[in-house]
C-alpha cells in the first residue's frame, strides 16, 4: 500500500516538474520574442535619425551583440553605430540662416529636438538656403524635389502592359504629363475642366457612351425588355490623378461610382495636403499614394496637426539632418525619413525613395 502511494507521489512530483519546465520554456520563448521585438523597435527609432543621445550607442550595440539580426541587418547596424558615434562625438555644429527666412522658427524648433550642439548664425544675405515652396522646388543637397520623387514613385508603379493609362490632371500639373509621356507611350491625358465631378467622371469613364449604345439597341425593338448595367471603358486599367488638394475628395468617389473596382487609382502626393484628419483618408481607400512608412505611423498615432504641415516639417528636418551628416563626416547613411527613405552619400546629391502605399482602413488602426 505504501509502495503504491510512493509511486503515485513520484508520478505527481514528476508531472509538476514537467509542467514547471514547460511553463519556464514557454516563458523564455515569450521573453525571447519580446526581446527581439524591443530590439527591432529600438533600431527602427535609431534609423529615423530624429534625435541623438549618448545611450543610443548602447542600444545599437545591444542589437549588434544579440542573435536577432541577420547578416544584412548586422552590417546596417554596424554602419548605424559608426554614424551615431561620429554625430555624437562632434563638439559643435553650425547652421546659417538669413533674417526674415520663412522657416526659421520651425528650423530652430527642429534643432532643439535633435539634441545636438548646433550654433545658429544669422546672415544678411539675400539668398535663402531654402526655396519658398519646399515641396515643389528642389532643396540644396537633394537630387530632386519632393514632388519629383513622388512622380518617380508613380511612374514606377505604372504597369507596362498593352493597355492604356488614363491621366486626369489640373492645369498646374500639365508639365508632369510630358514627363510621363517619355515613360510610357500608352497614355490618355484628360485635363479636369472644373465641371461637375459626377458628369466629368461619367464622361471619361465612357458611361455616357454605354448608355447611348443601350438606347440605340433598345430603339430597334421597343417591345423587348433588356437588362442594362452601364460598363466603364475597357481599354484602361490604371488611372493616375494629378489634381489640386481639395479636388481629390470629390473626384475619387465620383470615379469609383462610375468605374467601380475596374481600375487601379494612383494619386499624387498633393492628395495628402488637404487632409486634417486620418478618417478623411478613407475617401481614398484602395487607391495608391506616395507616402512614407514613418508618416503612416504618425497618422496611426494621430501626432500631426495637418498632413501638409507635417510633410513640410519632414522636408525641413531632412535638410537639417543632411547638414549634420556632412559636418559630422558621415560617409553614407540610410535614413527612414519622414518623407521617404533617404540615401545619403558624401560628395553626392541625396536620393529619396517614397513608397507607394495602398490606402486601407487597417493601415491607420493601432
Buried (B, 14 or more C-beta within 10 A) or exposed (E): EEEEEEEEEEEEEEEEEEEEEEEEEEEEEEEEEEBBEBBBEBBEBBBBBBEBEEEBBEBBEBBBEBEBBEEEBBEBBBBBBBBBBBBBEBEEBEBEBBEEBBBBEBBEEBBEEBBBEBEEEEEEEEEBBBBEEBBEEBBEBBEBBBBBBBBBBBBEBBEEEEEBBBBBBBEEBEEBBEEBEEBBEBBBBEBBEEEEBBEBBBBBBBBBBBEEBBEEEEEEEEEEEEEEEBBBBEEBBBBBBBBBBEBBBBBBBBBBBBBEEBBBBBBBBBBBBBBEEBEBBEBBEBBBBBBBBBBBBBBBEEEBEBBBEBBBBBBBBBBBBBBBBBBBEBEEBBBBBBBBBBBBEEEEBBBBBBBBBEBEEEBBEE
